[in-house]
Amino acid sequence: IVVHMMPDLPNVDFERDVEQFKEFFENPAFRADGLKIYPTLVIRGTGLYELWKTGRYRSYPPSTLVDLIAKILALVPPWTRVY
């Protein structure tokens, strides 16, 4: 089983993103073989685009996203392959 996760969604801050990944890796109910991490993208014509356009959504700056991914990768257990 490969799980797809997307950090930086609306109404989720850095700390909550980290906590979600900790829960995913530590909870025995989620013993996935693989993980794909997709950063949130703002795409014209979507609800997220409308939130972004009106200032109700701001994505992480690149340096914050790099820090987040580094924290996530440090949590990955040996049985989980990251794609």
HUMOVEN-V395906 format. One record per run of one state. SS is the DSSP state (A for helix, B for strand, O for the rest). FROM is the first residue (numbers start at 1). TO is the last residue. Records with the same first field share a line. If there is no record, write none. Layout:
BEGIN
SS: FROM-TO, FROM-TO
END
This chain:
BEGIN
O: 1-1, 6-13, 27-33, 38-46, 54-61, 76-80, 83-83
B: 2-5, 34-37, 81-82
A: 14-26, 47-53, 62-75
END
